[in-house]
């Protein structure tokens, strides 16, 4: 349901990338492009998974320094709050989650020069590396999902959460172009956004309720 944000933020990037792809000898242009696009997105999902493993594993390590019950309750409250904020964004009620993207700009300033070394992308190897760099592009939805990876309190679970998020965004980014317009219209429909955003808010409130109940 974050496809609208994905298309708006990365649709131009993936569209430009797709238009510059080389054709592979003996293969149709469509198959060639799909190979590059899938490899590019695989790199992005690998970076998401790595980030999830890092924050989930770090949370687990920090948990050894504090009272585990209180620590997990604090993480649950944090994750529940971010679920509510993300739900409000998807429902187009409040766009505060986008402000979180500013946190990643410093990281992107360090990584962005490397993208110039591999563009234009001519090989699958370059597509994989480019996708991995793309995975660190500042994105509010990525950062909000990372808070759930933190709350997972496990490197393995954190990686799986972020991998699932990356796979969930795959249809939107593979369809960038003509098909993306139809998908964007669907996910931008007010009823769809309100329903999906409300569901996420309810999940967040449930998470907060469980955490508060544990405190008592």
TORKOL-4160 file (C-alpha; in steps of 0.2 Angstrom, whole numbers, padded with zeros to 4 digits, m for minus):
216
<pt num="1" X="0000" Y="0000" Z="0000"/>
<pt num="2" X="0015" Y="0011" Z="0000"/>
<pt num="3" X="0016" Y="0010" Z="m0019"/>
<pt num="4" X="0010" Y="0027" Z="m0021"/>
<pt num="5" X="0025" Y="0034" Z="m0012"/>
<pt num="6" X="0037" Y="0022" Z="m0020"/>
<pt num="7" X="0031" Y="0027" Z="m0038"/>
<pt num="8" X="0032" Y="0046" Z="m0033"/>
<pt num="9" X="0049" Y="0045" Z="m0026"/>
<pt num="10" X="0058" Y="0031" Z="m0036"/>
<pt num="11" X="0047" Y="0030" Z="m0052"/>
<pt num="12" X="0057" Y="0042" Z="m0061"/>
<pt num="13" X="0073" Y="0034" Z="m0055"/>
<pt num="14" X="0068" Y="0017" Z="m0061"/>
<pt num="15" X="0061" Y="0024" Z="m0077"/>
<pt num="16" X="0077" Y="0032" Z="m0081"/>
<pt num="17" X="0087" Y="0017" Z="m0077"/>
<pt num="18" X="0075" Y="0006" Z="m0088"/>
<pt num="19" X="0077" Y="0017" Z="m0103"/>
<pt num="20" X="0096" Y="0016" Z="m0103"/>
<pt num="21" X="0097" Y="m0003" Z="m0101"/>
<pt num="22" X="0107" Y="m0012" Z="m0115"/>
<pt num="23" X="0099" Y="m0026" Z="m0124"/>
<pt num="24" X="0106" Y="m0044" Z="m0123"/>
<pt num="25" X="0111" Y="m0053" Z="m0139"/>
<pt num="26" X="0099" Y="m0066" Z="m0143"/>
<pt num="27" X="0085" Y="m0060" Z="m0131"/>
<pt num="28" X="0070" Y="m0050" Z="m0133"/>
<pt num="29" X="0071" Y="m0032" Z="m0126"/>
<pt num="30" X="0057" Y="m0036" Z="m0113"/>
<pt num="31" X="0067" Y="m0051" Z="m0106"/>
<pt num="32" X="0083" Y="m0042" Z="m0106"/>
<pt num="33" X="0075" Y="m0027" Z="m0096"/>
<pt num="34" X="0066" Y="m0039" Z="m0084"/>
<pt num="35" X="0083" Y="m0047" Z="m0080"/>
<pt num="36" X="0091" Y="m0030" Z="m0076"/>
<pt num="37" X="0076" Y="m0023" Z="m0067"/>
<pt num="38" X="0075" Y="m0039" Z="m0056"/>
<pt num="39" X="0094" Y="m0039" Z="m0052"/>
<pt num="40" X="0093" Y="m0020" Z="m0048"/>
<pt num="41" X="0078" Y="m0023" Z="m0036"/>
<pt num="42" X="0087" Y="m0038" Z="m0029"/>
<pt num="43" X="0101" Y="m0027" Z="m0024"/>
<pt num="44" X="0089" Y="m0015" Z="m0016"/>
<pt num="45" X="0081" Y="m0029" Z="m0006"/>
<pt num="46" X="0098" Y="m0036" Z="0000"/>
<pt num="47" X="0102" Y="m0018" Z="0007"/>
<pt num="48" X="0085" Y="m0018" Z="0015"/>
<pt num="49" X="0088" Y="m0035" Z="0023"/>
<pt num="50" X="0106" Y="m0030" Z="0028"/>
<pt num="51" X="0099" Y="m0014" Z="0037"/>
<pt num="52" X="0085" Y="m0025" Z="0045"/>
<pt num="53" X="0098" Y="m0037" Z="0052"/>
<pt num="54" X="0109" Y="m0023" Z="0058"/>
<pt num="55" X="0096" Y="m0014" Z="0068"/>
<pt num="56" X="0088" Y="m0030" Z="0074"/>
<pt num="57" X="0104" Y="m0037" Z="0080"/>
<pt num="58" X="0109" Y="m0021" Z="0088"/>
<pt num="59" X="0093" Y="m0020" Z="0097"/>
<pt num="60" X="0096" Y="m0038" Z="0103"/>
<pt num="61" X="0113" Y="m0033" Z="0109"/>
<pt num="62" X="0107" Y="m0018" Z="0118"/>
<pt num="63" X="0094" Y="m0028" Z="0127"/>
<pt num="64" X="0107" Y="m0037" Z="0136"/>
<pt num="65" X="0112" Y="m0021" Z="0145"/>
<pt num="66" X="0094" Y="m0017" Z="0151"/>
<pt num="67" X="0080" Y="m0025" Z="0160"/>
<pt num="68" X="0073" Y="m0036" Z="0145"/>
<pt num="69" X="0055" Y="m0034" Z="0149"/>
<pt num="70" X="0055" Y="m0016" Z="0150"/>
<pt num="71" X="0067" Y="m0015" Z="0135"/>
<pt num="72" X="0055" Y="m0025" Z="0124"/>
<pt num="73" X="0040" Y="m0015" Z="0130"/>
<pt num="74" X="0049" Y="0001" Z="0125"/>
<pt num="75" X="0053" Y="m0006" Z="0108"/>
<pt num="76" X="0035" Y="m0011" Z="0106"/>
<pt num="77" X="0029" Y="0006" Z="0110"/>
<pt num="78" X="0041" Y="0013" Z="0098"/>
<pt num="79" X="0035" Y="0001" Z="0084"/>
<pt num="80" X="0017" Y="0004" Z="0088"/>
<pt num="81" X="0019" Y="0023" Z="0087"/>
<pt num="82" X="0028" Y="0022" Z="0070"/>
<pt num="83" X="0014" Y="0010" Z="0063"/>
<pt num="84" X="0001" Y="0023" Z="0068"/>
<pt num="85" X="0011" Y="0037" Z="0060"/>
<pt num="86" X="0014" Y="0027" Z="0044"/>
<pt num="87" X="m0005" Y="0023" Z="0043"/>
<pt num="88" X="m0009" Y="0041" Z="0045"/>
<pt num="89" X="0003" Y="0045" Z="0030"/>
<pt num="90" X="m0005" Y="0031" Z="0019"/>
<pt num="91" X="m0022" Y="0037" Z="0023"/>
<pt num="92" X="m0016" Y="0055" Z="0018"/>
<pt num="93" X="m0021" Y="0062" Z="0035"/>
<pt num="94" X="m0003" Y="0067" Z="0041"/>
<pt num="95" X="0013" Y="0066" Z="0031"/>
<pt num="96" X="0025" Y="0067" Z="0046"/>
<pt num="97" X="0033" Y="0051" Z="0041"/>
<pt num="98" X="0041" Y="0060" Z="0026"/>
<pt num="99" X="0051" Y="0071" Z="0038"/>
<pt num="100" X="0060" Y="0056" Z="0043"/>
<pt num="101" X="0069" Y="0055" Z="0026"/>
<pt num="102" X="0080" Y="0069" Z="0032"/>
<pt num="103" X="0089" Y="0057" Z="0043"/>
<pt num="104" X="0096" Y="0048" Z="0029"/>
<pt num="105" X="0102" Y="0062" Z="0019"/>
<pt num="106" X="0119" Y="0061" Z="0027"/>
<pt num="107" X="0121" Y="0043" Z="0023"/>
<pt num="108" X="0116" Y="0046" Z="0005"/>
<pt num="109" X="0129" Y="0060" Z="0003"/>
<pt num="110" X="0142" Y="0047" Z="0007"/>
<pt num="111" X="0136" Y="0034" Z="m0005"/>
<pt num="112" X="0129" Y="0044" Z="m0020"/>
<pt num="113" X="0147" Y="0047" Z="m0028"/>
<pt num="114" X="0148" Y="0028" Z="m0030"/>
<pt num="115" X="0133" Y="0028" Z="m0041"/>
<pt num="116" X="0142" Y="0038" Z="m0054"/>
<pt num="117" X="0156" Y="0025" Z="m0056"/>
<pt num="118" X="0144" Y="0012" Z="m0062"/>
<pt num="119" X="0132" Y="0022" Z="m0073"/>
<pt num="120" X="0126" Y="0020" Z="m0086"/>
<pt num="121" X="0123" Y="0002" Z="m0080"/>
<pt num="122" X="0129" Y="m0010" Z="m0094"/>
<pt num="123" X="0131" Y="m0027" Z="m0084"/>
<pt num="124" X="0120" Y="m0037" Z="m0072"/>
<pt num="125" X="0134" Y="m0035" Z="m0059"/>
<pt num="126" X="0133" Y="m0016" Z="m0060"/>
<pt num="127" X="0114" Y="m0018" Z="m0059"/>
<pt num="128" X="0116" Y="m0027" Z="m0043"/>
<pt num="129" X="0128" Y="m0015" Z="m0035"/>
<pt num="130" X="0117" Y="0000" Z="m0041"/>
<pt num="131" X="0102" Y="m0008" Z="m0033"/>
<pt num="132" X="0112" Y="m0011" Z="m0017"/>
<pt num="133" X="0117" Y="0008" Z="m0017"/>
<pt num="134" X="0099" Y="0013" Z="m0021"/>
<pt num="135" X="0093" Y="0003" Z="m0005"/>
<pt num="136" X="0101" Y="0017" Z="0005"/>
<pt num="137" X="0092" Y="0031" Z="m0003"/>
<pt num="138" X="0083" Y="0041" Z="0011"/>
<pt num="139" X="0065" Y="0035" Z="0012"/>
<pt num="140" X="0052" Y="0038" Z="0026"/>
<pt num="141" X="0043" Y="0022" Z="0023"/>
<pt num="142" X="0059" Y="0012" Z="0024"/>
<pt num="143" X="0064" Y="0020" Z="0040"/>
<pt num="144" X="0047" Y="0018" Z="0048"/>
<pt num="145" X="0048" Y="m0001" Z="0043"/>
<pt num="146" X="0065" Y="m0002" Z="0051"/>
<pt num="147" X="0058" Y="0003" Z="0068"/>
<pt num="148" X="0048" Y="m0014" Z="0066"/>
<pt num="149" X="0064" Y="m0023" Z="0063"/>
<pt num="150" X="0071" Y="m0015" Z="0079"/>
<pt num="151" X="0056" Y="m0021" Z="0089"/>
<pt num="152" X="0059" Y="m0038" Z="0082"/>
<pt num="153" X="0074" Y="m0038" Z="0093"/>
<pt num="154" X="0083" Y="m0051" Z="0081"/>
<pt num="155" X="0095" Y="m0050" Z="0067"/>
<pt num="156" X="0086" Y="m0064" Z="0058"/>
<pt num="157" X="0069" Y="m0057" Z="0060"/>
<pt num="158" X="0074" Y="m0039" Z="0056"/>
<pt num="159" X="0081" Y="m0045" Z="0040"/>
<pt num="160" X="0065" Y="m0055" Z="0036"/>
<pt num="161" X="0054" Y="m0040" Z="0040"/>
<pt num="162" X="0064" Y="m0029" Z="0028"/>
<pt num="163" X="0065" Y="m0042" Z="0015"/>
<pt num="164" X="0046" Y="m0043" Z="0015"/>
<pt num="165" X="0045" Y="m0024" Z="0014"/>
<pt num="166" X="0056" Y="m0024" Z="m0001"/>
<pt num="167" X="0046" Y="m0038" Z="m0010"/>
<pt num="168" X="0030" Y="m0029" Z="m0006"/>
<pt num="169" X="0037" Y="m0014" Z="m0015"/>
<pt num="170" X="0043" Y="m0024" Z="m0030"/>
<pt num="171" X="0027" Y="m0024" Z="m0041"/>
<pt num="172" X="0026" Y="m0004" Z="m0040"/>
<pt num="173" X="0044" Y="m0002" Z="m0045"/>
<pt num="174" X="0044" Y="m0015" Z="m0059"/>
<pt num="175" X="0029" Y="m0008" Z="m0066"/>
<pt num="176" X="0036" Y="0010" Z="m0067"/>
<pt num="177" X="0030" Y="0018" Z="m0083"/>
<pt num="178" X="0014" Y="0015" Z="m0091"/>
<pt num="179" X="0008" Y="0002" Z="m0080"/>
<pt num="180" X="0013" Y="0012" Z="m0065"/>
<pt num="181" X="0000" Y="0025" Z="m0069"/>
<pt num="182" X="m0014" Y="0013" Z="m0067"/>
<pt num="183" X="m0007" Y="0006" Z="m0051"/>
<pt num="184" X="m0004" Y="0023" Z="m0044"/>
<pt num="185" X="m0022" Y="0028" Z="m0048"/>
<pt num="186" X="m0028" Y="0012" Z="m0038"/>
<pt num="187" X="m0018" Y="0015" Z="m0023"/>
<pt num="188" X="m0021" Y="0033" Z="m0023"/>
<pt num="189" X="m0040" Y="0031" Z="m0023"/>
<pt num="190" X="m0046" Y="0039" Z="m0007"/>
<pt num="191" X="m0056" Y="0024" Z="m0001"/>
<pt num="192" X="m0041" Y="0012" Z="m0004"/>
<pt num="193" X="m0029" Y="0024" Z="0006"/>
<pt num="194" X="m0041" Y="0026" Z="0020"/>
<pt num="195" X="m0045" Y="0008" Z="0022"/>
<pt num="196" X="m0027" Y="0002" Z="0021"/>
<pt num="197" X="m0021" Y="0017" Z="0032"/>
<pt num="198" X="m0034" Y="0013" Z="0045"/>
<pt num="199" X="m0029" Y="m0005" Z="0046"/>
<pt num="200" X="m0011" Y="0000" Z="0049"/>
<pt num="201" X="m0016" Y="0012" Z="0062"/>
<pt num="202" X="m0027" Y="m0002" Z="0071"/>
<pt num="203" X="m0012" Y="m0013" Z="0071"/>
<pt num="204" X="m0002" Y="0001" Z="0078"/>
<pt num="205" X="m0015" Y="0004" Z="0092"/>
<pt num="206" X="m0016" Y="m0015" Z="0096"/>
<pt num="207" X="0003" Y="m0015" Z="0098"/>
<pt num="208" X="0003" Y="0000" Z="0109"/>
<pt num="209" X="m0012" Y="m0008" Z="0119"/>
<pt num="210" X="m0002" Y="m0024" Z="0122"/>
<pt num="211" X="0014" Y="m0014" Z="0128"/>
<pt num="212" X="0004" Y="m0003" Z="0140"/>
<pt num="213" X="m0005" Y="m0019" Z="0147"/>
<pt num="214" X="0012" Y="m0027" Z="0150"/>
<pt num="215" X="0017" Y="m0011" Z="0160"/>
<pt num="216" X="0003" Y="m0014" Z="0172"/>
